[in-house]
Amino acid sequence: GYQPGIANCLMYLGMALFYQGQPARAEDLLAESVPLLRDAQDVWALGRALLGLGRVALQRGEPARAMGLLQESLRLARERRDRGQMVEGVETIAFVAGLRGHHEPAARLLGAAEVQ
């Protein structure tokens, strides 16, 4: 019944499933983890879960939804000065921009992520 632990397990399992090519199952677990992580005030894991959900949305061809999730994840990473998560977020946002036909901003974002 330890909610923070359950929330983290859901996030890690969701990310693992995403990387194993099971986005639907990943999305279910990540979405379940988000309110628990908010309640636990675990902003690192919340940022990871939102990044994962953004990647699932991107993979599903939902760039507007992906952008909202990724922007929140990036905001949390910036507040914590988590460079690794910031780079992942910026790279993924660049892919969203590219899908939307914004190629020049996408290239700039990828360049910024590379510098970090």
FENVEN-V112397 format. One record per residue. N is the residue number from 1. RES is the residue in three letters. OMEGA is omega as a letter, one per 30 degrees, with the letter a starting at -180 (NA if undefined). BURIAL is # if it has 16 or more other ideal C-beta (glycine too) atoms within 10 Angstrom, else .. Layout:
n=N res=RES omega=OMEGA burial=BURIAL
n=N res=RES omega=OMEGA burial=BURIAL
This chain:
n=1 res=GLY omega=a burial=.
n=2 res=TYR omega=a burial=.
n=3 res=GLN omega=l burial=.
n=4 res=PRO omega=l burial=.
n=5 res=GLY omega=l burial=.
n=6 res=ILE omega=a burial=.
n=7 res=ALA omega=l burial=#
n=8 res=ASN omega=l burial=#
n=9 res=CYS omega=l burial=.
n=10 res=LEU omega=a burial=#
n=11 res=MET omega=a burial=#
n=12 res=TYR omega=l burial=#
n=13 res=LEU omega=l burial=#
n=14 res=GLY omega=l burial=#
n=15 res=MET omega=l burial=#
n=16 res=ALA omega=l burial=.
n=17 res=LEU omega=l burial=#
n=18 res=PHE omega=a burial=#
n=19 res=TYR omega=l burial=.
n=20 res=GLN omega=l burial=.
n=21 res=GLY omega=l burial=.
n=22 res=GLN omega=a burial=.
n=23 res=PRO omega=a burial=#
n=24 res=ALA omega=l burial=.
n=25 res=ARG omega=l burial=.
n=26 res=ALA omega=a burial=#
n=27 res=GLU omega=l burial=#
n=28 res=ASP omega=a burial=#
n=29 res=LEU omega=l burial=#
n=30 res=LEU omega=l burial=#
n=31 res=ALA omega=l burial=.
n=32 res=GLU omega=a burial=#
n=33 res=SER omega=a burial=#
n=34 res=VAL omega=a burial=#
n=35 res=PRO omega=l burial=.
n=36 res=LEU omega=l burial=#
n=37 res=LEU omega=l burial=#
n=38 res=ARG omega=l burial=.
n=39 res=ASP omega=a burial=.
n=40 res=ALA omega=a burial=#
n=41 res=GLN omega=l burial=.
n=42 res=ASP omega=a burial=#
n=43 res=VAL omega=l burial=#
n=44 res=TRP omega=a burial=.
n=45 res=ALA omega=l burial=#
n=46 res=LEU omega=l burial=#
n=47 res=GLY omega=l burial=#
n=48 res=ARG omega=a burial=#
n=49 res=ALA omega=l burial=#
n=50 res=LEU omega=l burial=#
n=51 res=LEU omega=l burial=#
n=52 res=GLY omega=l burial=#
n=53 res=LEU omega=l burial=#
n=54 res=GLY omega=l burial=#
n=55 res=ARG omega=l burial=#
n=56 res=VAL omega=l burial=#
n=57 res=ALA omega=l burial=#
n=58 res=LEU omega=a burial=#
n=59 res=GLN omega=a burial=.
n=60 res=ARG omega=a burial=.
n=61 res=GLY omega=l burial=.
n=62 res=GLU omega=a burial=.
n=63 res=PRO omega=l burial=#
n=64 res=ALA omega=l burial=.
n=65 res=ARG omega=l burial=#
n=66 res=ALA omega=a burial=#
n=67 res=MET omega=l burial=#
n=68 res=GLY omega=l burial=.
n=69 res=LEU omega=a burial=#
n=70 res=LEU omega=l burial=#
n=71 res=GLN omega=l burial=.
n=72 res=GLU omega=l burial=#
n=73 res=SER omega=l burial=#
n=74 res=LEU omega=l burial=#
n=75 res=ARG omega=l burial=.
n=76 res=LEU omega=l burial=#
n=77 res=ALA omega=l burial=#
n=78 res=ARG omega=l burial=.
n=79 res=GLU omega=a burial=.
n=80 res=ARG omega=a burial=.
n=81 res=ARG omega=l burial=.
n=82 res=ASP omega=a burial=#
n=83 res=ARG omega=a burial=.
n=84 res=GLY omega=a burial=.
n=85 res=GLN omega=l burial=#
n=86 res=MET omega=a burial=#
n=87 res=VAL omega=l burial=#
n=88 res=GLU omega=l burial=#
n=89 res=GLY omega=l burial=#
n=90 res=VAL omega=l burial=#
n=91 res=GLU omega=a burial=#
n=92 res=THR omega=l burial=#
n=93 res=ILE omega=l burial=#
n=94 res=ALA omega=l burial=#
n=95 res=PHE omega=l burial=#
n=96 res=VAL omega=l burial=#
n=97 res=ALA omega=l burial=#
n=98 res=GLY omega=l burial=#
n=99 res=LEU omega=l burial=.
n=100 res=ARG omega=l burial=.
n=101 res=GLY omega=l burial=.
n=102 res=HIS omega=a burial=.
n=103 res=HIS omega=a burial=.
n=104 res=GLU omega=l burial=.
n=105 res=PRO omega=l burial=.
n=106 res=ALA omega=l burial=#
n=107 res=ALA omega=l burial=.
n=108 res=ARG omega=l burial=.
n=109 res=LEU omega=l burial=#
n=110 res=LEU omega=l burial=#
n=111 res=GLY omega=l burial=.
n=112 res=ALA omega=l burial=.
n=113 res=ALA omega=a burial=#
n=114 res=GLU omega=a burial=.
n=115 res=VAL omega=a burial=.
n=116 res=GLN omega=NA burial=.
